[in-house]
Amino acid sequence: MALEYKTVCEKCTTSLTMQSEACICSYECTFCETCSSEMEFICPNCKGELVKRPKRKNSA
């Protein structure tokens, strides 16, 4: 089962690519690095931990 790579931060709507610095919780809520830091790496939806989202290589 692959992660669903969301394309915008759920808080500030900044665009995210598969190479962007972003954080996710176990439910795949997705936030940019700045918003994640401001929220002290706690998901506002489930109160779970936000961790760095792994990056994918660009498709060739």
N, C-alpha and C positions, 0 to 999 in steps of 0.2 A: 504494500500500500504506500503510495507516494504522497508527499506533502502537497497540499494545494498552495501554490505560490500566488498569493494575492498581489495585486498591482498597485494598491494605494494603502497608505497608513490609515488605520481606522479612526484615528483622532484628528489629524491635521490634513488629511487627504493628499499628502505629498506622494508623487508618483514613485513607485518602487519597481525595479527590474529584478531579474534573478541574480544579479551581481550586487544589488544594493545592500548596504548595512541595514539590517532589520532584525526585529525580535519577535518571537512567537511564544504563545503558551501551549499547553497540551491540547487545546481545542483549536489551534491554528489561528487564533486571533492574531493579527499582524499589525505591528507598529514600527515607525522609523526609530532609528537609534536615539534621536533627540527626545521624542515623546516618551520612549521607554525609560530613558534616564530621568526625565521629569516626573514620571510616575513611580520612580524607585524600583523599576523592573517588576512591578506587580500589575497583573492584568486587571483593568477596571471591570471587566465583564464577569470573570469567574474567580478573581482574587488569587489566581495561580501565579507561579513564577514565569517571568518573561526571560527567555534565553535567546542567544544569537541564532538566527536562522541560517542554516547551511546554504552556501552558494552553489548554484549549478553552473556548469560550463555552458557557454553559448552553443546553440545548435549550429552545426556546419552544413 
